[in-house]
Amino acid sequence: MSRQAAAAGNPLANYEFLLIDTTGKSISENRDLAAVLGEFDTLIKNGHDPYVAVRFDRAMPLTDVRKLCRIIGAIDSESGIRVEPPAAGQLYYRALLPSAEWKDRVNRTLQPWELRLVQAGDKLSGTLTLVESSLSDDGSEPKVKVTEFDVDSARAIRKRLDADAARRREAGRDPRPPILLVFADGDLTYGRLLDFLSRALATHNTIHVFLESHHPNPVAEDL
């Protein structure tokens, strides 16, 4: 999916959608979303079971990627299309459709790393958060210990993840779940997100991306 020059009221109308077969041949010459969805409908009615590899343009803001992921999620079913696993270095489309339950540090079953990203102009930085669960002194209530680390690059994230993994091995503890919760501004592009996560994906390939606003008057995230 890539950006078109034309503007429209619907953000997804600003993009063109390329539907090609395994040989690289275009299936639909019409590159708007309605036409592509129509092609899927025709294939299904003709008895085909479309397996689809989804690729997002790196220039797409995450807000637009998420809108498209919702549409893909609605037709990814036994009676619709089958979305294949993501290519190396890419995110599965459901990464942009996270469950709000992951935000509950106290009650969630697993405690993965959290990564909060902030962009200021051309600069992208982050805070990597380690959340560890324990019980209160009397053992009656769960509590969490939070430790934060500043990270300014994919390399810095990888270094911190590796250091924690080594510490757990030395202590004879199980590794942390290969999950990363990411909190990012919706204006961040898909490509910049991938670049920042590139080295983490080698071990943490289950990603949940929550979109936030860092504007003066933030709007609650629409999940």
C-alpha positions in Angstrom: 0.0 0.0 0.0 1.5 3.4 -1.0 0.6 7.1 -0.9 -1.1 8.8 -3.8 -0.6 12.5 -4.5 -4.4 13.2 -4.4 -6.0 14.3 -1.2 -9.4 13.2 0.1 -11.6 13.4 3.1 -11.0 9.7 3.9 -7.3 9.3 4.8 -7.2 5.9 3.1 -8.3 7.6 -0.1 -4.8 9.1 -0.3 -3.3 5.7 -0.9 -3.2 3.3 -3.7 -3.5 -0.4 -3.1 -1.6 -2.9 -5.3 -3.0 -6.4 -5.5 -0.5 -8.8 -7.3 -0.2 -12.6 -7.6 2.8 -14.7 -6.7 4.4 -13.9 -10.1 4.2 -10.2 -9.6 1.4 -9.7 -12.1 -1.2 -7.1 -11.1 -4.7 -8.7 -10.5 -6.5 -5.4 -10.4 -5.7 -2.3 -12.5 -7.9 -0.2 -10.3 -5.8 0.7 -7.2 -8.4 2.0 -4.8 -9.4 0.0 -1.7 -12.9 -0.7 -2.8 -11.6 -2.3 -6.0 -9.2 -4.5 -4.1 -11.8 -5.6 -1.7 -14.1 -6.3 -4.7 -11.4 -8.6 -6.2 -11.2 -10.5 -3.0 -15.0 -11.0 -3.0 -14.9 -12.3 -6.6 -12.1 -14.7 -5.8 -13.9 -16.1 -2.8 -17.2 -16.4 -4.7 -15.3 -18.4 -7.4 -14.2 -20.9 -4.8 -10.7 -19.6 -4.2 -9.2 -19.2 -0.7 -6.9 -16.2 -1.0 -3.7 -16.2 1.0 -2.5 -12.7 1.3 0.9 -11.2 2.2 0.3 -7.7 3.5 3.0 -4.9 2.9 2.6 -1.4 4.2 4.3 1.6 2.7 7.1 2.9 5.0 5.8 6.5 4.7 2.3 5.7 6.1 1.6 7.3 9.5 0.6 4.7 12.1 -2.9 6.1 12.4 -3.5 5.2 8.8 -1.9 1.9 9.1 -4.2 1.0 12.0 -7.3 2.1 10.0 -6.3 -0.3 7.2 -5.5 -3.1 9.7 -9.0 -2.9 11.0 -10.3 -3.5 7.5 -8.0 -6.4 7.0 -9.0 -7.9 10.4 -12.6 -7.8 9.4 -12.0 -10.0 6.3 -9.3 -12.2 7.8 -11.5 -15.2 8.5 -12.5 -18.7 7.3 -14.9 -17.2 4.8 -12.6 -14.4 3.7 -8.9 -14.0 3.1 -6.0 -15.7 5.0 -3.3 -13.3 6.0 0.2 -14.9 5.9 2.8 -14.3 8.6 4.8 -11.1 8.1 8.1 -11.0 6.1 11.3 -10.7 8.1 11.6 -7.2 9.6 7.9 -6.4 9.2 5.1 -6.4 11.7 2.0 -8.7 11.6 -1.0 -6.5 10.9 -2.6 -7.4 14.2 0.3 -5.7 16.0 -1.6 -2.4 15.3 -4.8 -3.9 16.8 -3.7 -4.5 20.4 -5.9 -5.6 23.3 -6.3 -2.9 26.0 -5.8 -5.5 28.6 -2.0 -5.4 28.0 -2.0 -1.9 29.5 -2.9 -3.3 32.9 0.5 -3.9 34.6 -0.9 -5.2 37.8 -3.4 -7.8 36.4 -1.8 -9.0 33.2 -0.5 -12.5 33.3 2.9 -11.8 31.6 5.2 -8.8 32.1 6.8 -8.0 28.8 9.1 -5.0 28.1 7.4 -1.7 27.3 8.8 0.8 24.9 7.5 4.4 24.8 8.6 6.4 21.7 8.6 10.2 21.4 9.5 12.1 18.2 10.6 15.7 18.2 11.2 16.9 14.7 13.7 14.5 13.1 14.7 13.0 16.4 13.1 9.8 17.7 13.9 8.6 21.2 12.4 6.1 23.6 12.1 4.8 27.1 12.4 1.1 27.7 10.5 0.0 30.8 11.1 -3.1 32.8 8.0 -4.2 34.8 8.4 -6.8 37.4 5.6 -8.3 39.4 5.7 -9.3 43.1 3.4 -9.6 46.1 3.0 -7.1 48.9 4.8 -7.7 52.1 1.8 -9.6 53.6 1.3 -11.5 50.4 -2.2 -10.3 49.9 -1.9 -7.8 47.0 0.1 -7.8 43.8 2.4 -5.0 43.1 4.8 -4.0 40.4 8.4 -2.6 40.3 9.1 -0.3 37.4 12.6 0.4 36.0 13.1 2.8 33.1 16.0 3.0 30.6 16.5 5.7 28.0 17.2 4.4 24.5 18.0 6.4 21.5 18.5 3.7 18.8 17.8 0.2 17.7 21.3 -0.7 19.0 20.6 0.7 22.4 17.4 -1.4 22.7 19.2 -4.5 21.7 21.9 -3.9 24.2 19.4 -3.5 27.1 17.4 -6.6 26.1 20.6 -8.7 25.9 21.8 -7.5 29.3 18.5 -8.4 30.9 18.5 -11.8 29.3 22.0 -12.5 30.5 21.1 -11.4 34.0 18.2 -13.8 34.1 20.2 -16.7 32.8 22.9 -16.1 35.5 20.2 -16.1 38.1 18.7 -19.3 36.8 15.4 -17.6 35.8 13.3 -18.2 32.8 13.6 -15.7 29.9 11.1 -12.9 29.6 8.2 -13.5 27.1 9.3 -12.5 23.6 6.7 -9.7 23.6 7.2 -5.9 23.3 4.5 -3.4 24.1 5.1 -0.2 22.1 3.5 3.2 22.8 4.0 5.6 19.9 2.5 8.8 18.5 0.0 8.1 15.6 2.0 10.6 13.4 5.0 8.3 13.5 5.6 6.6 10.2 5.6 2.9 9.8 9.1 3.0 8.5 10.6 4.9 11.4 8.9 2.5 13.8 10.4 -0.5 12.0 13.9 1.0 12.0 13.7 1.6 15.8 12.5 -1.9 16.4 14.7 -3.6 13.8 17.2 -5.2 16.3 14.6 -6.1 18.9 12.6 -8.2 16.4 15.3 -10.8 16.3 14.0 -12.0 19.7 10.8 -10.1 20.4 8.7 -10.8 17.4 5.3 -10.4 19.1 4.6 -6.6 19.0 1.6 -4.7 20.3 1.5 -1.1 19.2 -0.6 1.4 21.1 -1.1 4.8 19.5 -0.9 7.9 21.7 -1.0 11.7 21.2 1.7 14.0 22.5 -0.1 17.2 21.5 -1.1 19.8 24.1 -4.7 18.7 24.0 -4.5 14.9 23.5 -7.3 12.8 22.3 -7.9 9.4 23.9 -6.7 6.5 21.9 -9.4 5.0 19.8 -9.1 1.2 20.0 
